[in-house]
Amino acid sequence: MTSKELLYVEDALGHEQYFQTKCCETIAQLQDQELKGFVQQLSQAHQTIFQNFYGLL
């Protein structure tokens, strides 16, 4: 893996961590259960993407 590719993967990892953090913060503030469930699905999707990118390392 080139250094440029590694920087891309590191950047992508950081973005996915940020998105997951924001989803968790949002879940804690939501009252609507349907919307909360949707955001939980988004959080899980970002966790999966993070794991896939991390697996490249």
MIRO-429110 format. One line per field, with one value per residue: z, y, x negated of N, C-alpha, C in turn; residue number from 1. Coordinates in nm, 2 decimals, padded with zeros to 4 digits. Atoms other than C-alpha are relative to their C-alpha. Last residue first. Layout:
BEGIN
n_w: (Z | ...) .
n_v: (Y | ...) .
n_u: (X | ...) .
ca_w: (Z | ...) .
ca_v: (Y | ...) .
ca_u: (X | ...) .
c_w: (Z | ...) .
c_v: (Y | ...) .
c_u: (X | ...) .
n: (NUM | ...) .
***
This chain:
BEGIN
n_w: (-00.06 | 00.10 | 00.04 | -00.09 | 00.03 | 00.14 | -00.01 | -00.07 | 00.09 | 00.10 | -00.07 | -00.01 | 00.14 | 00.03 | -00.09 | 00.06 | 00.12 | -00.05 | -00.03 | 00.12 | 00.06 | -00.07 | 00.04 | 00.14 | 00.01 | 00.09 | -00.08 | 00.07 | -00.01 | -00.14 | -00.06 | 00.05 | -00.07 | -00.14 | 00.00 | 00.02 | -00.13 | -00.11 | 00.03 | -00.03 | -00.15 | -00.05 | 00.04 | -00.08 | -00.13 | 00.01 | 00.00 | -00.14 | -00.09 | 00.03 | -00.05 | -00.15 | -00.03 | 00.04 | -00.11 | 00.00 | 00.00) .
n_v: (-00.03 | -00.02 | 00.13 | 00.04 | -00.08 | 00.04 | 00.13 | -00.02 | -00.07 | 00.10 | 00.09 | -00.06 | 00.00 | 00.13 | 00.02 | -00.08 | 00.07 | 00.12 | -00.05 | -00.03 | 00.12 | 00.05 | -00.07 | 00.04 | 00.13 | 00.08 | 00.06 | 00.03 | -00.12 | -00.04 | 00.10 | -00.03 | -00.12 | 00.03 | 00.08 | -00.09 | -00.08 | 00.08 | 00.03 | -00.12 | -00.02 | 00.10 | -00.04 | -00.11 | 00.05 | 00.06 | -00.11 | -00.07 | 00.09 | 00.00 | -00.13 | 00.01 | 00.09 | -00.08 | -00.10 | -00.12 | -00.12) .
n_u: (00.13 | 00.10 | 00.05 | 00.10 | 00.12 | 00.05 | 00.07 | 00.13 | 00.09 | 00.03 | 00.09 | 00.13 | 00.06 | 00.05 | 00.12 | 00.10 | 00.04 | 00.08 | 00.14 | 00.07 | 00.04 | 00.11 | 00.12 | 00.02 | 00.06 | -00.08 | -00.11 | -00.13 | -00.09 | -00.03 | -00.09 | -00.14 | -00.04 | -00.02 | -00.12 | -00.11 | -00.01 | -00.06 | -00.14 | -00.07 | -00.01 | -00.10 | -00.13 | -00.04 | -00.02 | -00.13 | -00.10 | 00.00 | -00.07 | -00.14 | -00.06 | -00.01 | -00.12 | -00.12 | -00.03 | 00.08 | -00.09) .
ca_w: (00.74 | 00.50 | 00.79 | 00.93 | 00.62 | 00.66 | 01.04 | 00.98 | 00.72 | 00.96 | 01.24 | 01.00 | 00.91 | 01.28 | 01.35 | 01.05 | 01.19 | 01.53 | 01.35 | 01.21 | 01.54 | 01.70 | 01.43 | 01.50 | 01.87 | 01.87 | 02.18 | 02.03 | 02.24 | 02.32 | 01.96 | 01.83 | 02.04 | 01.92 | 01.55 | 01.60 | 01.74 | 01.45 | 01.19 | 01.36 | 01.37 | 01.00 | 00.91 | 01.10 | 00.93 | 00.59 | 00.67 | 00.78 | 00.46 | 00.24 | 00.42 | 00.36 | -00.01 | -00.03 | 00.16 | -00.09 | 00.00) .
ca_v: (-00.22 | -00.31 | -00.46 | -00.11 | -00.01 | -00.30 | -00.23 | 00.13 | 00.05 | -00.19 | 00.07 | 00.32 | 00.08 | 00.02 | 00.39 | 00.43 | 00.15 | 00.32 | 00.64 | 00.45 | 00.31 | 00.65 | 00.78 | 00.51 | 00.56 | 00.93 | 01.08 | 01.15 | 01.31 | 00.99 | 00.87 | 01.20 | 01.15 | 00.80 | 00.91 | 01.18 | 00.93 | 00.70 | 00.97 | 01.08 | 00.73 | 00.69 | 01.01 | 00.91 | 00.57 | 00.74 | 00.97 | 00.68 | 00.49 | 00.79 | 00.84 | 00.47 | 00.51 | 00.81 | 00.62 | 00.34 | 00.00) .
ca_u: (00.45 | 00.73 | 00.93 | 00.96 | 01.15 | 01.39 | 01.42 | 01.50 | 01.76 | 01.93 | 01.93 | 02.07 | 02.35 | 02.42 | 02.45 | 02.69 | 02.90 | 02.90 | 03.01 | 03.31 | 03.40 | 03.40 | 03.62 | 03.88 | 03.84 | 03.91 | 03.74 | 03.40 | 03.12 | 02.92 | 02.96 | 02.81 | 02.49 | 02.45 | 02.50 | 02.24 | 01.99 | 02.06 | 02.01 | 01.68 | 01.55 | 01.64 | 01.46 | 01.15 | 01.13 | 01.17 | 00.88 | 00.66 | 00.76 | 00.67 | 00.34 | 00.26 | 00.34 | 00.10 | -00.17 | -00.14 | 00.00) .
c_w: (00.04 | 00.05 | -00.12 | -00.04 | 00.09 | -00.03 | -00.13 | 00.01 | 00.06 | -00.10 | -00.10 | 00.07 | 00.01 | -00.13 | -00.03 | 00.08 | -00.07 | -00.12 | 00.06 | 00.02 | -00.13 | -00.06 | 00.07 | -00.06 | -00.14 | -00.03 | -00.09 | 00.09 | -00.06 | 00.01 | 00.14 | 00.06 | -00.04 | 00.08 | 00.15 | 00.01 | -00.01 | 00.13 | 00.11 | -00.02 | 00.04 | 00.15 | 00.06 | -00.03 | 00.10 | 00.14 | 00.00 | 00.00 | 00.14 | 00.10 | -00.03 | 00.06 | 00.15 | 00.03 | -00.03 | 00.11 | 00.00) .
c_v: (-00.13 | 00.02 | 00.02 | -00.13 | -00.04 | 00.08 | -00.05 | -00.13 | 00.02 | 00.05 | -00.11 | -00.08 | 00.07 | -00.01 | -00.13 | -00.02 | 00.07 | -00.08 | -00.11 | 00.05 | 00.02 | -00.13 | -00.05 | 00.07 | -00.05 | -00.13 | -00.10 | -00.06 | -00.03 | 00.12 | 00.04 | -00.10 | 00.04 | 00.12 | -00.04 | -00.07 | 00.10 | 00.07 | -00.08 | -00.02 | 00.12 | 00.00 | -00.10 | 00.05 | 00.12 | -00.06 | -00.06 | 00.11 | 00.06 | -00.09 | 00.00 | 00.13 | -00.01 | -00.08 | 00.08 | 00.09 | 00.12) .
c_u: (-00.06 | -00.14 | -00.11 | -00.07 | -00.12 | -00.12 | -00.05 | -00.08 | -00.13 | -00.10 | -00.05 | -00.10 | -00.13 | -00.07 | -00.06 | -00.13 | -00.11 | -00.04 | -00.09 | -00.14 | -00.07 | -00.05 | -00.12 | -00.13 | -00.03 | -00.07 | 00.08 | 00.10 | 00.13 | 00.10 | 00.03 | 00.10 | 00.14 | 00.05 | 00.03 | 00.14 | 00.12 | 00.01 | 00.06 | 00.15 | 00.08 | 00.01 | 00.11 | 00.14 | 00.05 | 00.04 | 00.14 | 00.11 | 00.01 | 00.08 | 00.15 | 00.06 | 00.02 | 00.13 | 00.12 | 00.03 | -00.09) .
n: (57 | 56 | 55 | 54 | 53 | 52 | 51 | 50 | 49 | 48 | 47 | 46 | 45 | 44 | 43 | 42 | 41 | 40 | 39 | 38 | 37 | 36 | 35 | 34 | 33 | 32 | 31 | 30 | 29 | 28 | 27 | 26 | 25 | 24 | 23 | 22 | 21 | 20 | 19 | 18 | 17 | 16 | 15 | 14 | 13 | 12 | 11 | 10 | 9 | 8 | 7 | 6 | 5 | 4 | 3 | 2 | 1) .
***
